[in-house]
Amino acid sequence: MKKTKFAYLFVYIILLIVAFVTLLPILYTVFGSFKTNMEILSHPEKLMSHEPTFDNYVQIFKSDDFNVGRMFLNSIMYSGFYVIASILISVMAAYAFARGKFIGKKTWFAIFTSMMFINLGLRYWEKSIFPHLYTALWFYSFSESIRYILYL
């Protein structure tokens, strides 16, 4: 079945609407950063300022209470640690599933694969490295227990 030009046009219009709705808050925030506080509070409906100013950025970088450089470094360090730890844990788990032979391997693989699509987001630590560490620790202790039970 061949799609008509009208179908493509309809899909592109829907995609443009979704892109606009997605990007509008980001653009509003970026353009709002060039407004004064009074202008933001008095005319929030306006996207652009008549007199753009960089005073907000100067104030942020000169502030003693708001150390942007340190915050940037903390974000880089945290992200780097999280990526490295996630890769290490994922590689170890992948090796265990690829080369290991244990009871319920297909079931455990299905459970771990399906857990990638579940996000509870109930507490702040569920979005960090801790669930990966707890899962890896639990899986290690479980596999060690099974190994000792089967070989003893």
C-alpha positions as CSV (number, residue, x, y, z in Angstrom):
1,M,0.0,0.0,0.0
2,K,1.5,3.3,-1.1
3,K,1.2,6.4,1.0
4,T,-0.1,9.4,-0.6
5,K,1.4,12.9,-0.4
6,F,-1.5,13.9,1.9
7,A,-0.5,11.2,4.4
8,Y,3.1,12.4,4.4
9,L,1.9,16.0,4.8
10,F,-0.3,15.1,7.7
11,V,2.5,13.2,9.5
12,Y,4.9,16.2,9.0
13,I,2.3,18.6,10.3
14,I,1.8,16.5,13.5
15,L,5.6,16.2,13.9
16,L,6.0,19.9,13.6
17,I,3.3,20.5,16.2
18,V,5.0,18.1,18.6
19,A,8.4,19.7,18.0
20,F,6.9,23.2,18.6
21,V,5.2,22.1,21.9
22,T,8.4,20.4,23.0
23,L,10.8,23.2,22.2
24,L,8.6,26.2,23.3
25,P,9.3,25.9,27.1
26,I,13.0,25.6,26.4
27,L,13.0,28.7,24.1
28,Y,10.9,30.6,26.7
29,T,13.4,29.8,29.3
30,V,16.4,30.8,27.2
31,F,14.8,34.0,26.0
32,G,13.6,34.7,29.6
33,S,17.2,34.6,30.7
34,F,17.9,37.8,28.7
35,K,15.1,39.7,30.4
36,T,15.2,41.7,33.7
37,N,13.3,40.3,36.7
38,M,10.8,43.2,36.4
39,E,10.2,42.4,32.7
40,I,9.6,38.7,33.4
41,L,7.1,39.5,36.2
42,S,5.3,42.3,34.4
43,H,5.1,40.7,30.9
44,P,5.4,36.9,31.1
45,E,3.5,36.4,27.9
46,K,6.2,38.1,25.8
47,L,8.8,35.7,24.4
48,M,11.5,38.3,23.4
49,S,12.7,41.3,25.4
50,H,12.8,44.7,23.8
51,E,16.1,45.4,25.5
52,P,18.0,42.1,26.0
53,T,20.5,42.1,28.8
54,F,23.3,39.8,29.9
55,D,23.1,41.1,33.5
56,N,21.6,37.8,34.7
57,Y,24.6,35.8,33.4
58,V,27.1,38.3,34.9
59,Q,25.3,38.1,38.3
60,I,25.5,34.3,38.2
61,F,29.2,34.1,37.4
62,K,30.1,36.8,40.0
63,S,28.0,35.4,42.8
64,D,29.7,34.0,45.8
65,D,26.7,31.9,46.8
66,F,26.2,30.3,43.4
67,N,29.5,28.7,42.2
68,V,28.7,27.7,38.6
69,G,32.2,26.3,37.9
70,R,32.0,24.0,40.9
71,M,28.5,22.9,40.0
72,F,29.6,22.2,36.4
73,L,32.6,20.1,37.7
74,N,30.3,18.2,40.1
75,S,27.9,17.4,37.3
76,I,30.7,16.2,35.1
77,M,32.2,14.0,37.9
78,Y,28.8,12.5,38.9
79,S,27.9,11.8,35.3
80,G,31.2,10.3,34.5
81,F,31.1,8.0,37.6
82,Y,27.5,7.0,36.8
83,V,28.4,6.1,33.2
84,I,31.5,4.2,34.1
85,A,29.8,2.3,36.9
86,S,26.7,1.5,34.7
87,I,29.0,0.2,31.9
88,L,31.0,-2.0,34.3
89,I,27.9,-3.4,36.0
90,S,26.2,-4.0,32.6
91,V,29.2,-5.7,31.1
92,M,29.5,-8.0,34.1
93,A,25.8,-8.8,34.0
94,A,26.0,-9.4,30.2
95,Y,29.0,-11.7,30.6
96,A,27.1,-13.7,33.3
97,F,24.1,-14.0,31.0
98,A,26.1,-14.8,27.9
99,R,28.6,-17.3,29.3
100,G,27.1,-18.5,32.6
101,K,24.9,-21.5,33.1
102,F,22.5,-21.3,35.9
103,I,19.0,-22.3,36.8
104,G,16.4,-19.9,35.5
105,K,18.7,-18.1,33.2
106,K,16.0,-17.2,30.6
107,T,13.6,-16.2,33.3
108,W,16.1,-13.9,35.0
109,F,17.1,-12.4,31.6
110,A,13.5,-11.7,30.8
111,I,13.0,-10.1,34.2
112,F,16.1,-7.9,33.9
113,T,15.2,-6.9,30.3
114,S,11.6,-6.0,31.3
115,M,12.9,-4.0,34.3
116,M,14.6,-1.6,31.9
117,F,11.2,-0.2,30.9
118,I,9.9,0.3,34.4
119,N,10.6,3.5,36.2
120,L,9.1,3.9,39.6
121,G,10.6,7.2,40.5
122,L,9.3,7.1,44.0
123,R,12.5,8.2,45.8
124,Y,15.5,10.2,44.7
125,W,18.0,7.3,44.9
126,E,16.0,5.2,42.4
127,K,17.3,7.3,39.6
128,S,20.9,6.9,40.7
129,I,23.5,4.1,40.6
130,F,22.2,2.4,43.8
131,P,19.6,0.2,42.2
132,H,22.2,-1.2,39.9
133,L,24.5,-1.9,42.8
134,Y,21.8,-3.5,44.9
135,T,20.7,-5.7,42.0
136,A,24.2,-6.7,41.2
137,L,24.9,-7.5,44.9
138,W,21.7,-9.4,45.3
139,F,22.4,-11.4,42.0
140,Y,25.9,-12.2,43.2
141,S,24.8,-13.4,46.6
142,F,21.9,-15.4,45.0
143,S,24.2,-17.1,42.4
144,E,26.8,-17.8,45.1
145,S,24.1,-19.4,47.3
146,I,22.8,-21.5,44.4
147,R,26.4,-22.6,43.5
148,Y,27.1,-23.7,47.1
149,I,23.8,-25.5,47.4
150,L,24.3,-27.4,44.1
151,Y,27.9,-28.3,44.7
152,L,27.6,-29.3,48.4
